[in-house]
Amino acid sequence: MRATRRGFLAGLLATGSVPALGWAAAGSPGYLAAAQERDGTYALYGLTDAGERVFHIPLPARGHAGAGHPHRAEAVAFARRPGRFAIVLDCVGGRVLHTLTPPEGRVFNGHGVYVDDGAILLTAEQRIDDSAGRIGVWNVAAGYTRRGELDSHGIGPHDIKQLPDGTLAVANGGIATDVEDREKLNIDSMRPNLSYIDAEGTLLDQVELSRDLHQNSIRHLALGPDGLVGFAMQWEGDSGDVPPLLGLHRRGAAPILAEAGPEQIMMQNYAGSIAITDGPAGAEVAITSPRGGLLHRYTTDGTFLGAVHRADICGLAEAGDGFLASDGLGGLIALRGGQPRALAKTEQAWDNHLVRLPLA
């Protein structure tokens, strides 16, 4: 009887001798996205650039963001912040390879990133007693064993990115949180920052907002050309205020805080995701607001380019010379030059983030 590819892989899995397979074996996804299914359960999906679903793996609870290994079809799904699970998944076989648990007195904060060509996984964490930020360091080659942790140099870190020179950019949201009920404990005294640290955790540079913007929580990051770091913010102050929700920074320069004029108020003080892409007219930055049902586009010098209206839009990632976006109503859309094009309408309620996988 002729052996099928599926049977061959099943046999290798059964013997434990399966080689590390690349992303092509998982259907060549370009993105990871967490979602809620129609029956109320949760899963992590792999999506192609065309919005096709090529794999899905059940999750034990609501997911938030993910991280994809640069070479192997292996992903980490993170619980919604603050969370106590991060699951390493085989995206070909659908198996749970490892379940990561933060050390005593720590919780995960929804994001992480592979660095050093996939040898190390970094996880955004905070201490339970005071929300002081920590970056967990996990040895991937040794079966995701905990190797230590770094100081994030702030309160409530959320997102982490690695710049091309190896420097880590950390979005310290500034919010102390009761991990049991998610109550925010320090809104009057919060101090968010964007910190740059090296591989040993040494603080290299730090950006804090002006005193009148100290309640603007720095939440999510995107990397652009020439060392540009974009950061998306969520306002925790008076709801009648209309603060900027996008920051742009290069080390050694002052941050640019970008606004959209009269359109700004429609974002409802909340940016849920950010991405930077090299568009037809040059690099472009976008942020999304599920509360406002809006995507805002900017140049990398902070000039507002326009808005795209889409109910409950939040997930966002670069896609060649444009963006891929998702919404909580099952929509997946492509954007080029500010023009949206529907790719798919699914039964999944897509969560906050689309995570771009390394290009093959």
C-alpha positions as CSV (number, residue, x, y, z in Angstrom):
1,M,0.0,0.0,0.0
2,R,1.4,3.4,-0.9
3,A,2.3,5.6,2.1
4,T,0.7,9.0,2.2
5,R,2.4,12.1,3.4
6,R,-0.1,12.4,6.3
7,G,0.6,8.8,7.3
8,F,4.4,9.3,7.1
9,L,4.2,12.3,9.4
10,A,1.9,10.5,11.8
11,G,4.4,7.6,12.0
12,L,7.3,10.0,12.7
13,L,5.2,11.8,15.4
14,A,4.4,8.5,17.0
15,T,8.1,7.5,17.2
16,G,9.1,11.0,18.4
17,S,11.6,11.3,15.5
18,V,9.9,14.0,13.4
19,P,12.4,16.6,12.2
20,A,11.9,20.3,12.7
21,L,9.5,21.3,9.9
22,G,9.4,24.8,8.4
23,W,6.3,27.0,7.9
24,A,5.7,25.6,4.4
25,A,4.7,22.3,6.1
26,A,2.0,24.2,8.0
27,G,0.5,25.7,4.8
28,S,2.8,28.6,4.4
29,P,1.0,31.0,6.7
30,G,2.0,34.7,6.8
31,Y,0.3,35.5,10.1
32,L,-0.8,34.2,13.5
33,A,-4.2,35.3,15.0
34,A,-6.1,34.3,18.1
35,A,-9.8,34.1,17.8
36,Q,-13.0,33.1,19.6
37,E,-15.0,30.4,17.8
38,R,-18.7,30.5,17.3
39,D,-19.3,28.0,20.1
40,G,-17.4,30.2,22.6
41,T,-14.1,28.3,22.6
42,Y,-10.8,29.7,21.5
43,A,-8.1,28.9,19.0
44,L,-4.9,30.1,17.4
45,Y,-5.0,30.4,13.6
46,G,-2.5,30.5,10.8
47,L,-3.5,32.8,8.0
48,T,-2.1,33.4,4.5
49,D,-1.5,36.8,3.0
50,A,-4.8,36.2,1.1
51,G,-6.6,35.7,4.4
52,E,-7.0,31.9,4.0
53,R,-7.0,29.9,7.2
54,V,-4.4,27.1,6.9
55,F,-4.4,25.7,10.4
56,H,-6.0,26.2,13.8
57,I,-5.2,24.8,17.2
58,P,-7.5,25.0,20.2
59,L,-6.5,27.2,23.2
60,P,-7.6,26.6,26.8
61,A,-8.8,30.2,27.2
62,R,-8.8,33.5,25.4
63,G,-5.5,34.3,23.6
64,H,-4.0,37.7,22.9
65,A,-0.9,37.8,20.8
66,G,1.5,35.1,19.5
67,A,5.1,34.7,18.5
68,G,6.3,32.6,15.5
69,H,9.7,30.9,15.4
70,P,11.8,32.2,12.6
71,H,12.5,28.8,11.1
72,R,10.3,26.1,12.6
73,A,6.6,25.8,12.3
74,E,6.4,26.5,16.0
75,A,4.4,29.3,17.7
76,V,3.7,30.5,21.2
77,A,0.2,31.6,22.1
78,F,-0.1,34.0,25.0
79,A,-3.0,34.4,27.4
80,R,-4.8,37.7,27.6
81,R,-3.0,40.1,30.0
82,P,-2.5,39.4,32.9
83,G,-2.2,35.7,32.2
84,R,-0.6,32.5,33.6
85,F,-0.1,30.5,30.4
86,A,1.9,30.6,27.3
87,I,1.6,27.5,25.1
88,V,4.3,26.4,22.6
89,L,2.5,24.8,19.6
90,D,3.5,22.5,16.8
91,C,1.7,24.2,13.9
92,V,2.0,21.1,11.6
93,G,0.8,18.4,14.0
94,G,-1.4,20.6,16.2
95,R,0.4,19.4,19.3
96,V,1.2,21.3,22.5
97,L,5.0,21.0,22.8
98,H,5.5,22.9,26.0
99,T,3.3,24.8,28.5
100,L,5.2,27.7,30.0
101,T,4.4,28.9,33.5
102,P,5.8,32.1,34.9
103,P,7.8,31.9,38.1
104,E,6.1,32.3,41.5
105,G,5.0,35.9,41.9
106,R,4.9,36.7,38.1
107,V,2.3,36.8,35.4
108,F,2.6,37.0,31.6
109,N,1.4,40.2,29.9
110,G,0.2,39.0,26.5
111,H,3.2,39.4,24.3
112,G,6.6,37.8,23.5
113,V,9.2,37.6,20.8
114,Y,11.8,35.2,19.5
115,V,15.3,36.6,19.4
116,D,18.9,35.4,18.5
117,D,17.6,33.6,15.4
118,G,15.0,31.7,17.4
119,A,17.4,30.5,20.2
120,I,15.7,32.6,22.9
121,L,12.1,33.5,23.6
122,L,11.4,36.7,25.6
123,T,8.1,37.2,27.4
124,A,6.6,40.4,28.8
125,E,5.8,39.8,32.5
126,Q,5.1,41.7,35.7
127,R,5.5,41.0,39.4
128,I,2.2,40.3,41.0
129,D,2.8,42.4,44.2
130,D,3.8,45.7,42.5
131,S,3.5,45.3,38.7
132,A,7.2,45.9,38.3
133,G,8.2,44.9,34.8
134,R,10.2,41.8,33.9
135,I,11.3,40.2,30.7
136,G,11.4,36.5,31.0
137,V,14.3,34.7,29.1
138,W,13.6,31.2,27.9
139,N,16.2,28.8,26.3
140,V,14.4,27.4,23.3
141,A,17.0,24.8,22.4
142,A,16.9,23.4,25.9
143,G,13.1,22.8,25.7
144,Y,12.0,26.3,26.7
145,T,13.7,26.2,30.1
146,R,13.7,29.4,32.1
147,R,17.2,31.0,31.9
148,G,16.5,34.1,33.9
149,E,14.8,37.5,33.5
150,L,15.6,41.1,32.7
151,D,14.3,44.4,34.3
152,S,11.9,46.1,31.8
153,H,12.6,49.4,33.6
154,G,9.0,50.3,34.1
155,I,5.6,49.2,35.3
156,G,3.3,46.8,33.4
157,P,5.4,46.0,30.2
158,H,3.2,44.8,27.4
159,D,5.0,44.6,24.0
160,I,8.6,43.8,23.1
161,K,10.5,44.1,19.8
162,Q,14.1,43.5,18.8
163,L,15.8,46.1,16.6
164,P,18.2,45.0,13.9
165,D,21.2,45.9,16.1
166,G,19.9,43.6,18.8
167,T,18.6,46.3,21.1
168,L,15.2,45.5,22.7
169,A,12.4,48.1,22.7
170,V,9.9,47.6,25.5
171,A,6.5,49.3,25.9
172,N,6.0,49.8,29.6
173,G,2.3,50.6,29.9
174,G,2.7,52.2,33.3
175,I,-0.4,50.6,34.8
176,A,-0.2,48.7,38.1
177,T,-2.9,45.9,37.9
178,D,-4.6,43.6,40.3
179,V,-4.1,40.4,38.5
180,E,-7.2,38.7,40.0
181,D,-9.8,41.2,38.8
182,R,-7.8,43.4,36.3
183,E,-8.5,46.5,38.4
184,K,-6.1,49.4,37.6
185,L,-4.5,50.6,40.8
186,N,-2.4,53.7,39.9
187,I,-4.1,55.7,37.3
188,D,-3.3,59.0,39.0
189,S,0.4,58.2,39.4
190,M,1.1,56.1,36.3
191,R,4.3,56.7,34.3
192,P,4.5,54.8,31.0
193,N,7.7,54.7,29.1
194,L,9.4,53.3,26.0
195,S,12.6,51.7,27.2
196,Y,15.6,50.5,25.1
197,I,17.7,47.8,26.8
198,D,20.5,45.5,25.8
199,A,20.7,41.7,26.1
200,E,21.9,42.0,29.7
201,G,19.0,44.2,30.6
202,T,21.0,47.4,30.8
203,L,18.9,50.5,30.2
204,L,20.3,52.3,27.1
205,D,17.7,54.9,26.5
206,Q,14.2,55.8,27.7
207,V,11.3,57.9,26.5
208,E,8.7,59.3,28.9
209,L,5.8,61.5,27.9
210,S,5.2,65.0,29.3
211,R,3.5,65.3,32.6
212,D,0.1,66.2,31.0
213,L,0.3,62.9,29.1
214,H,1.4,60.6,31.9
215,Q,-1.9,58.7,31.7
216,N,-1.3,57.8,28.1
217,S,-0.4,54.1,28.4
218,I,2.3,53.0,25.9
219,R,1.0,49.6,24.8
220,H,2.1,48.3,21.4
221,L,5.1,48.6,19.1
222,A,6.0,48.4,15.5
223,L,9.4,48.7,13.8
224,G,10.1,50.8,10.7
225,P,13.0,51.9,8.6
226,D,16.2,53.4,9.9
227,G,15.6,52.5,13.6
228,L,12.1,53.9,13.7
229,V,9.9,52.6,16.6
230,G,6.2,53.3,16.4
231,F,4.1,53.1,19.6
232,A,0.4,52.9,20.1
233,M,-1.2,54.4,23.2
234,Q,-4.4,54.0,25.3
235,W,-5.6,57.0,27.3
236,E,-6.5,56.4,30.9
237,G,-7.3,60.0,31.8
238,D,-10.4,62.1,31.5
239,S,-12.7,60.8,28.7
240,G,-13.3,64.3,27.6
241,D,-9.6,64.7,26.6
242,V,-8.4,64.0,23.1
243,P,-4.7,63.0,23.4
244,P,-2.4,61.7,20.7
245,L,-2.5,57.9,20.3
246,L,0.5,57.4,18.0
247,G,4.1,58.0,18.9
248,L,7.2,57.8,16.6
249,H,10.7,57.6,17.9
250,R,14.3,57.2,16.8
251,R,17.0,57.0,19.5
252,G,18.7,60.3,20.0
253,A,15.7,62.3,18.9
254,A,12.6,63.6,20.6
255,P,9.5,61.5,20.0
256,I,6.9,62.7,17.5
257,L,3.3,62.5,18.8
258,A,1.0,62.3,15.9
259,E,-2.7,63.4,15.8
260,A,-5.5,63.3,13.2
261,G,-7.2,66.6,13.7
262,P,-11.0,66.5,14.1
263,E,-10.9,62.7,13.3
264,Q,-8.9,62.1,16.5
265,I,-12.0,62.2,18.8
266,M,-13.6,59.3,16.9
267,M,-10.8,56.9,18.0
268,Q,-12.3,57.1,21.6
269,N,-8.9,57.4,23.1
270,Y,-7.8,53.9,22.3
271,A,-5.4,52.4,19.8
272,G,-5.4,48.6,19.8
273,S,-2.7,47.7,17.3
274,I,0.0,49.3,15.2
275,A,2.0,48.4,12.1
276,I,4.5,50.0,9.7
277,T,4.7,49.2,6.0
278,D,6.6,50.4,2.9
279,G,3.7,51.7,0.9
280,P,3.5,52.9,-2.7
281,A,4.3,56.5,-1.6
282,G,6.9,55.5,1.0
283,A,6.8,54.1,4.5
284,E,3.4,54.4,6.2
285,V,2.2,53.8,9.8
286,A,-1.3,52.7,10.8
287,I,-3.1,52.3,14.1
288,T,-6.5,50.8,14.8
289,S,-9.3,51.5,17.2
290,P,-11.9,48.8,17.8
291,R,-13.9,51.2,20.0
292,G,-14.1,53.8,17.3
293,G,-14.2,51.4,14.3
294,L,-11.4,53.2,12.7
295,L,-7.9,52.7,11.1
296,H,-5.8,55.8,10.9
297,R,-2.9,56.2,8.5
298,Y,0.2,58.4,8.9
299,T,3.5,59.1,7.3
300,T,6.6,58.3,9.3
301,D,7.0,62.0,10.2
302,G,3.5,62.0,11.8
303,T,1.4,63.5,9.0
304,F,-2.1,62.2,9.0
305,L,-3.0,60.6,5.7
306,G,-6.6,59.5,6.3
307,A,-9.0,57.1,7.9
308,V,-10.7,53.8,7.0
309,H,-13.9,53.0,8.8
310,R,-14.5,49.3,9.8
311,A,-16.6,48.1,12.7
312,D,-14.5,46.5,15.6
313,I,-11.3,46.7,13.6
314,C,-8.2,45.9,15.7
315,G,-5.7,43.3,14.3
316,L,-3.1,44.9,12.1
317,A,0.1,43.8,10.4
318,E,2.2,44.9,7.5
319,A,1.6,43.1,4.2
320,G,4.1,43.9,1.5
321,D,3.3,47.5,0.5
322,G,0.1,47.6,2.5
323,F,-1.6,46.2,5.6
324,L,-3.7,43.2,6.6
325,A,-6.4,43.9,9.2
326,S,-8.9,41.9,11.1
327,D,-12.0,42.6,13.1
328,G,-14.1,41.1,15.8
329,L,-17.0,40.3,13.4
330,G,-14.9,37.9,11.3
331,G,-13.6,40.2,8.7
332,L,-10.2,40.1,7.1
333,I,-9.3,43.0,4.8
334,A,-6.3,44.1,2.8
335,L,-5.4,47.8,2.5
336,R,-3.2,49.4,-0.2
337,G,-2.8,53.2,-0.3
338,G,-5.8,53.5,2.1
339,Q,-8.1,51.5,-0.1
340,P,-9.7,48.5,1.7
341,R,-10.4,45.2,-0.1
342,A,-12.4,42.4,1.6
343,L,-10.5,39.1,1.7
344,A,-12.8,36.9,3.8
345,K,-15.7,36.9,6.2
346,T,-15.4,34.1,8.7
347,E,-17.3,32.8,11.7
348,Q,-14.3,33.6,14.0
349,A,-14.3,36.7,16.2
350,W,-10.7,37.8,15.7
351,D,-8.8,39.0,18.7
352,N,-6.7,42.1,19.0
353,H,-3.6,41.2,17.0
354,L,-2.3,39.8,13.8
355,V,1.4,38.7,14.2
356,R,3.5,38.7,11.1
357,L,5.5,35.5,10.7
358,P,9.1,35.6,9.4
359,L,9.3,35.6,5.6
360,A,10.5,32.4,4.2
